Structures are given as C-alpha cells and as structure tokens.
Amino acid sequence: MSVMMMRMKNGEDVVADVTEKEDTVTLKNPAVLMPMRDAGGGNMQMGFGPWIPFSASTNPEVEISREHILFIIEPNTDVANNYRQAFGSGVVVPETTTKQILT
C-alpha cells in the first residue's frame, strides 16, 4: 500500500492508502481533499475530511471499480505527510534538498 491521490469521475479528489488490482482499487482510510478558508477567513488552504463520514468503521477499507476513477497520481510531499499524520501511520517524510557525504 502507498499513499496516492485519485480524481473520481464525480470530481472528488480522494487521498488514501491504495492497493491496486487489475479491475479494482482498494482504499484504506480514504479522505476527501477540500479547499477551506483559514481562521481569519482570508487565505485558502487544503484540508481533509472523511470520504465516507457515516461509516460504522473508524478505519474503513473500500474496494471500488476502476471505472469510477479518472486517474491515480502520487500526491506532493505536503499532502502525503498531512494525510499520514491525520489518517495513517503518522510518519512524516522529510524534504531532501541536497545530498552530502558524511565523513
């Protein structure tokens, strides 16, 4: 499984821990990506909401047909890290800017 972002046919952007099969995709802890205003009401930010908010499961795992998905793409580091903190393992992948050899 890996954190991926999908655009659904209905226009939703969903981030989830994804397992791909030939005809289906399994989404673990799916979350919808939503634009929101900051507390002051000025700047736009992105936030997460549960994709299936009224599910009885606190950690839903849903298998859906590929025909409902337009594309699957790897999210940028900020989106992936924020998703992991809110819905996943909590592991944050640090940004790497330069490679150095330690001596």
N, C-alpha and C positions, 0 to 999 in steps of 0.2 A: 504494500500500500504506500501511496505517496500523496502529498497534498497537491491537489490540482484545482483549477478553476474551469467551470463549464458555462457556456451560454446555452440556455434552454430555448426551445422553439417559442415559448411564450414570452421571451425577453429577459427572464430572470438570470442573474449571474450567481451561480452557486459554487461555493468552495467546500471541498470535502476531502477526506482520506479516501482515495479511489483505488479500486481494483477493477481492471478492465478484462472483459472476456470477449468472445467473438461477437455475440449479438446483444450483450447486456453490459451494464456498468454497475458495480456495487458502490454505494456512497455510505461511508461511515461518518456519523456526526455531521450531516450536511448543514451548511449555514448559507443564508442568502446575503449577498453583499448589497448594502443600501447606502445611498448618499444621505447625509444628515448635516444639519447646521450645528456649529459649535454652541457652547452655553450662552455666549453673547449674542447669538443669532446672526452673526456675520459670515464667517468663513464656512465653506463646505468641507466636510470630512467624510470618510467612508466608515461605516460601521457594520457589524454583523448582527443578524437575527436568526433564530432557528428557522430552518426551511420548513419543518413540519411542527409548528408550535404546539399543537394539541395532541401529539403522540403520547401514549402511555409510557414509552421508553425514555429514559434520560439520556441514553446513548444509542439513538436509532441507527439502524443499518438497513438501507433500502436498495433493492435491486431494480433498476429501470432499464427499459429498452433503449438502445442507441438511437432509435428513430425520434426520440424526444430531445435529443442533444444536437445542437448545431456544430459545436466544436469543443474540444478539450485542450487546455493550454496550461503550462506551468505559470503560476502567479509570480509577481515580483516578490522580492525578499520580505518587504514590509508586510504585505498581505499574508504571506505564508507564516511569518513569525507571529503576527497578531492572531491568526486563526489557531495556531498551535497553543498559544497562551490561553485563549478563550475556550477552545473546544477539544484540544488534542493533548499532546504529551507535555506541553509547557516548555519544550526545548526551543531555544532561540538560536538560529544560525547566524553567527556574526558576519558582518560585511568584511570582505578581504579586498584591500586596495593595493598592497604591494607584497611581493614575496621576498623574504630575506633569508639568508643562511645564517643560522646561529653558530657562533664559534666559541 
